[in-house]
């Protein structure tokens, strides 16, 4: 939902049919939304009605082209998307246009060792 700053009565649905646990915005005001049901992250440019896949999108799994319950996300100045992949117990970096992520934290499965 987008809510105007002055008139908080009338909100506008800008993204629907998404089960999200994470949202981020880049410097160009593009929105990035993680969808834990579809196991993917999409980007919505200002004015878009459909998102563009930027991470995951190949079903639930543990391959580098998949996500398994993506949650929190962060977008850096180069438009790389960092995804906290909850069920895979790691964080992946998806550079702009990438078809696979790069594990940047974790990767040894669940646990508390370094």
C-alpha positions as a Markdown table, in Angstrom:
| # | Residue | x | y | z |
|---|---|---|---|---|
| 1 | Unk | 0.0 | 0.0 | 0.0 |
| 2 | Unk | 1.1 | 3.5 | -0.7 |
| 3 | Unk | -0.2 | 6.2 | 1.6 |
| 4 | Unk | 0.0 | 9.9 | 0.9 |
| 5 | Unk | 1.7 | 12.0 | 3.6 |
| 6 | Unk | -1.0 | 14.6 | 3.9 |
| 7 | Unk | -4.2 | 12.6 | 3.3 |
| 8 | Unk | -3.9 | 9.3 | 5.1 |
| 9 | Unk | -7.5 | 8.3 | 4.3 |
| 10 | Unk | -7.1 | 7.0 | 0.8 |
| 11 | Unk | -4.3 | 4.4 | 0.4 |
| 12 | Unk | -3.4 | 2.8 | -3.0 |
| 13 | Unk | -2.5 | -0.8 | -3.6 |
| 14 | Unk | 0.6 | -0.9 | -5.7 |
| 15 | Unk | 1.7 | -4.5 | -5.3 |
| 16 | Unk | -0.8 | -7.3 | -4.7 |
| 17 | Unk | -0.7 | -11.1 | -4.4 |
| 18 | Unk | 2.6 | -11.3 | -2.5 |
| 19 | Unk | 3.5 | -13.0 | 0.8 |
| 20 | Unk | 6.3 | -10.7 | 1.9 |
| 21 | Unk | 8.5 | -10.6 | 4.9 |
| 22 | Unk | 11.0 | -8.1 | 3.4 |
| 23 | Unk | 10.9 | -4.9 | 1.5 |
| 24 | Unk | 13.7 | -2.5 | 0.4 |
| 25 | Unk | 14.0 | 0.6 | -1.8 |
| 26 | Unk | 17.0 | 1.7 | -3.8 |
| 27 | Unk | 18.2 | 5.2 | -4.6 |
| 28 | Unk | 16.0 | 5.3 | -7.7 |
| 29 | Unk | 12.9 | 4.6 | -5.6 |
| 30 | Unk | 12.5 | 1.1 | -7.0 |
| 31 | Unk | 10.9 | -1.3 | -4.5 |
| 32 | Unk | 12.3 | -4.8 | -3.9 |
| 33 | Unk | 10.0 | -7.3 | -2.2 |
| 34 | Unk | 10.8 | -10.8 | -1.0 |
| 35 | Unk | 8.0 | -13.4 | -1.4 |
| 36 | Unk | 8.4 | -16.4 | 0.9 |
| 37 | Unk | 5.6 | -18.4 | -0.8 |
| 38 | Unk | 7.1 | -18.1 | -4.3 |
| 39 | Unk | 10.7 | -18.2 | -3.0 |
| 40 | Unk | 11.8 | -15.2 | -5.0 |
| 41 | Unk | 12.6 | -11.4 | -4.8 |
| 42 | Unk | 11.0 | -9.0 | -7.3 |
| 43 | Unk | 11.8 | -5.4 | -8.2 |
| 44 | Unk | 9.0 | -2.9 | -9.0 |
| 45 | Unk | 10.1 | 0.2 | -10.8 |
| 46 | Unk | 8.0 | 3.4 | -10.3 |
| 47 | Unk | 4.8 | 3.0 | -12.3 |
| 48 | Unk | 5.2 | -0.7 | -13.0 |
| 49 | Unk | 2.2 | -3.0 | -12.6 |
| 50 | Unk | 4.3 | -6.2 | -12.8 |
| 51 | Unk | 7.5 | -6.9 | -10.9 |
| 52 | Unk | 10.8 | -8.1 | -12.4 |
| 53 | Unk | 12.5 | -11.2 | -10.9 |
| 54 | Unk | 15.9 | -10.3 | -9.4 |
| 55 | Unk | 16.6 | -13.3 | -7.1 |
| 56 | Unk | 15.4 | -16.9 | -6.9 |
| 57 | Unk | 12.4 | -17.8 | -9.1 |
| 58 | Unk | 13.3 | -21.4 | -9.7 |
| 59 | Unk | 11.1 | -22.9 | -7.0 |
| 60 | Unk | 12.0 | -23.8 | -3.4 |
| 61 | Unk | 15.4 | -25.3 | -2.9 |
| 62 | Unk | 19.1 | -25.0 | -2.0 |
| 63 | Unk | 20.7 | -24.5 | -5.4 |
| 64 | Unk | 22.3 | -21.1 | -6.1 |
| 65 | Unk | 19.5 | -20.2 | -8.5 |
| 66 | Unk | 16.9 | -20.9 | -5.8 |
| 67 | Unk | 15.7 | -19.5 | -2.5 |
| 68 | Unk | 14.0 | -21.2 | 0.5 |
| 69 | Unk | 11.9 | -18.8 | 2.5 |
| 70 | Unk | 13.6 | -15.5 | 1.6 |
| 71 | Unk | 13.0 | -12.9 | 4.4 |
| 72 | Unk | 15.0 | -9.7 | 4.9 |
| 73 | Unk | 16.6 | -8.0 | 1.9 |
| 74 | Unk | 19.0 | -5.1 | 1.3 |
| 75 | Unk | 19.9 | -3.3 | -2.0 |
| 76 | Unk | 23.3 | -1.7 | -2.4 |
| 77 | Unk | 24.3 | 1.3 | -4.6 |
| 78 | Unk | 25.2 | -1.1 | -7.5 |
| 79 | Unk | 21.6 | -2.6 | -7.3 |
| 80 | Unk | 22.9 | -5.9 | -5.9 |
| 81 | Unk | 20.3 | -7.5 | -3.7 |
| 82 | Unk | 21.3 | -9.3 | -0.5 |
| 83 | Unk | 18.8 | -11.9 | 0.6 |
| 84 | Unk | 18.5 | -13.6 | 4.0 |
| 85 | Unk | 17.6 | -17.1 | 2.9 |
| 86 | Unk | 16.0 | -18.4 | 6.1 |
| 87 | Unk | 15.6 | -22.1 | 5.5 |
| 88 | Unk | 19.0 | -22.4 | 3.8 |
| 89 | Unk | 20.6 | -20.6 | 6.7 |
| 90 | Unk | 22.7 | -18.2 | 4.7 |
| 91 | Unk | 22.8 | -14.8 | 3.0 |
| 92 | Unk | 23.1 | -14.6 | -0.8 |
| 93 | Unk | 24.2 | -11.7 | -3.0 |
| 94 | Unk | 22.4 | -11.3 | -6.4 |
| 95 | Unk | 24.2 | -8.9 | -8.6 |
| 96 | Unk | 22.1 | -7.0 | -11.1 |
| 97 | Unk | 21.1 | -9.3 | -13.9 |
| 98 | Unk | 22.5 | -12.4 | -12.2 |
| 99 | Unk | 20.9 | -15.8 | -12.7 |
| 100 | Unk | 22.5 | -17.2 | -9.5 |
| 101 | Unk | 23.3 | -15.9 | -6.1 |
| 102 | Unk | 26.6 | -15.9 | -4.3 |
| 103 | Unk | 26.7 | -17.0 | -0.7 |
| 104 | Unk | 28.2 | -14.2 | 1.3 |
| 105 | Unk | 27.4 | -15.4 | 4.9 |
| 106 | Unk | 26.7 | -18.8 | 6.3 |
| 107 | Unk | 26.5 | -21.9 | 4.0 |
| 108 | Unk | 27.3 | -24.6 | 6.5 |
| 109 | Unk | 23.7 | -25.1 | 7.5 |
| 110 | Unk | 22.0 | -24.5 | 10.7 |
| 111 | Unk | 24.2 | -24.1 | 13.8 |
| 112 | Unk | 26.2 | -21.8 | 16.0 |
| 113 | Unk | 29.8 | -22.5 | 14.9 |
| 114 | Unk | 31.9 | -19.9 | 13.1 |
